[in-house]
């Protein structure tokens, strides 16, 4: 690999925890690293398959292959999501299909498939639990990935995978561009009435950052935009809402409709090639749900009571709208504003007035970190000397009583080159085999405050930070031998479970007492507000459950189409498909649009949640049952945290996830706690 002598990916990083040397990585380093990484991976595979190794040696050797390529891919695909300049986008368009083809070549290698099949048929008794599980995973994955197809079928599969890789990249690119283009520019400060001085300052700063005069409201990924809860002027709210729902569907260069239709059609074709009825069946067969009927059945069970609750909520909000002298009917851009009004009346909770109590640094250190200390004995030491992937990212060494366990990167602020939403990702996975400790990152999209102002979070942003840190804990506390099973490498409909548990802790009284203090005075959040926040937890569940279910059922509809069903479809047909799917599922409420419309549903057309968006509520069954267990056992006690860590978080995917849950809970999860939480048990 002499051609990689000066390439930062050529050798494992010598920085703490194997942190990538971000200060040395440039766009021109990726293509040579990919080329060399693919060649090295194939050579390593040839050598492994030619060697006379026992089962353990073979499986562990397989886990070691592809290290160079893995280093380059981990950095590249993380930075594509956070700092996607033109050079990276061009590389992504060129290399995503090529990398997909390479990974297909490895998975479909007949020598590898035959070796795995032989071992699986007669596994040695001394292979060990993780080795046996890896062997099962490889054997099942071989069939699911097309290894049993004839050569013609495998060639067709490679074509489908390459085109899908290119199309999902294109969807992501066009959505980011259209989201940036549709940021709403207001010329008059009066149009932002209700947003508060800090909100106006943020909008002014956002406009200035783009070289524009006036006040700019950037869009976040979901349909609902945070400012809609504050803007008093109905026409201002309407402008923001219409901009949000028009993303990807207004024609022009950034239209995503034809792209998403093609993605859905190709996924249907691939599923049929692999012997499945549709793409959803192919996906869910590998999840804890087991089959589509179980996943969709839960969604449909929840839909009628959720919609009934949403209709009752709409009646209450309409009364407030009319009392304001506005003309009915209630519109979707009115919902958040009047829901916030109702929340204030019932619970004395004013979202804008609460922001000074949720200053980012205090929430992070005295809330998120302090809770991890209380439950798991973790401590966090900032390392500003380490290189970071983007300006504003912070690094923390994470330790427990036994020493340093990993590195946590925190990337809180929105920027034009960063995709919307919030997520956790990994640069290095934990593995005892490889001797690696985890390097994980949390990415949020908090608007950057005006210069000199503190970063004040909304209630939703606080919740998001706790949620994403739950994923981080799943990665940091991993204690497995094989990297395949590290951290969040679990089924998609299980991965949200630990994060949703951690999300819940953010508004527990003892946690709030630690971080919810006024940014100027240091005064704690008043007891009345604490009580109001807790009482308001179940407020608006009709809306939130319905908008989520609409998106989850829409995801299923797109991925249950049969091969050829979308042939001849025009981009204009997307709206009709969507309307029909929502109506058929019983969740078509004009005032409650889906959390994501098809044209900006990044999770399923640009991310990894295709046919699996149901997983949030599927995981919430486990989450609600877990929170109840903590309550029954004394709450946020170290003993409880250690039990959760030992039986579940540390095990990653090294055991069956539902067995891990049984080991934690002593039984299977029950749905009753979820129904109570969402107010669906009485509906």
C-alpha positions, 0 to 999 in steps of 0.5 A: 500500500505504498500509494497510501504512505501519506494517507491518514487512513493507511494505518490505524490511528495512534490517537487516543481510542483510535480517534480518526486524525480529522485534522489531516483528513482531506477529500482527496484521501478517500478515493485512494483509501477506498481503492486500496481498502477494497483490494486489501479486503479481497486479498485478506478474504482470499488468504483467510479462505485458503488457510486451514483454520478451525471455526473460531480462527476462521470467524475471528479472522473474518471479523478482522478483514476489511479494517482499512476500508472500514476506517475510511468508510466510517469517517466518510459516511459520518462526514457526508451527513454532517459536512456535505460540501460539493467534493464529498457529495461528488465522492458519495455519488461516485463511490456509494454504488461502488462500495455497495457492489464491493460488499455484495461481492464479499457477501456473495463469494461462493467460497465464503458461503460454502464455508459458512454453510458447512460450519453451520451444518456441523458447528464445533462444540467449543465455538462459544456463544458469540461464535455460534451466534455469528455463525447463525447470523452469517448463515441467515444473512447469506440467504437474505443477501442472495447468496443462494441465487443463480449467477443470473440472479446474483448479477441482477441483485448487484445491479439493483443494489448499486442503483438503490445506493445511488438513488438513496444518496440522491434523495438525501442530497436533494432533500438537504438542498431543498430544505436549505432553499425553503428556509423562510425569510421574513422581512418584517420583525413583526411577522415573528411576533411571539417568538421572543427576543432570543428567537428573533435574534436567532432568526436575524443571525441565521439570515446574516449567516447566509448574507441575507437581510431580514429574519430567516427561519430554517426548517427542521426535518419533521413536518412540525416546525418548532416556531409554530408553537410561538408565532402569533400571526396566522399567516406567518405560521402558514408560510412556515408550514407550507414551506415544510410540507412542500419539500421535495414535491414542488418540481425543479431540480430538487424534486424527490418524487420520481426518486422515491418512486424508483427506490420503492419499485426497486426494493420491491423487485429485489424482495421478489428476487430474494423470494419475499412478497415485498420489501417490508416482508424482507425487512421485518423477517430479520427484526424482533417483530418477525413478520409484517403482520405483527408490526402492522398489527400493532400500528393498526391497533393503536390507530383508532384510539389515537385518532379519536383522541386527536379529534377530541384535541382538535375540538378543544383547539378549535374553540381557542381559535374561534375565541381568538377571533380567527375563522375556523376550521383549525388548520395544521399550521394552527395546531402547535400554537393553540396546543401550546396555549392549552398546555399553558392554561392547563399545566402552567407550562409556557415553552418559550418561558422555560427556555432560559432554564434549559441552557445547553451546557448545564443540560449536558453536564448537570443533566445528561452526564450527571444521570449517566454518573448516577446510573452507571458510575460514568465520568466525563473529562473534556479533551479540547486538544483532540482533533474533531470532524467539524468546528464546534464539536467537543470531545469527552473521555468517558470513564468508570471505576475501572478506567477509561472506556471510550470517547464521546463526541458532541456536535450540537449545532445546525449548519447548512451542510448538515442533514436534518434531525438528530442521531448517534453514530460510531467512528470506532466500535468496541471489541475485545477481539480487536482491542478497541474501545468505542468512539461515538458521536451525537449530532443534533440540529440546535439553531446556533444562537446570536453571537454572545447569547447562550444556547437555550433549548426547547423542551423537545430539544432537551428530550432529543439530547437525552434520547440520542445519549441513550444510543450513546450509552448503548455504544459506550457500555458495550462489552462484547468480543466480536465487533459485529455485535458491538453496541447498537448493532442490534435489530432496527426495532430494538435499537430505539429501546435504550434511547427511549428509556434514557429520554424518559429520565430527562424530566424526572424531578431529581434529574430536573433539579440538577440542570433546570436552572435559570441561565441568568439567576441560577434559580431552579425551575419553579416547583409549579413548572416541574409539576406542570412538565410532568403532568403535561407528559401525556398532553397532546398524545392524540396528535403525537401518536397519530402523526407518528402512526401516519408516518409509520403506516405510510412507510409500510405502504410504500414498502408493501407494493408489489413488483410492477405496481409502480410502473408508469407512475408519474411524480404527481402520483405520489400525493395520491398514493400517500392520501390513499395509504393514509385513508386506508389505514384510518389516519387521514386527518387534515389537521394532523399530517404525517410526521414525515411526508413521502417527499422528505421522509429521510428515514426510509428513502435516505436513511436506514429505516425503510419498512422499519419506522414502526420500530419506535413504537415497537421499542416503546413497548419495551421502554415503557415496561422498563421505566415501570420496572425502575419505578418498582425498584426505587427509580434512578439508583446505581443498582438498577443502572448496573443491572440494566447495563449488565443484562442489556446494554453491555451485550449489544447484539451478542445475544437474542435481544428479546432474551436480553430483555427477559434477562433484565425484566424477568419476563417478556414485555407487556403493552399495558404501560405503553397504552397508559403512557399514551392515554390509549387505555381509556380511549 
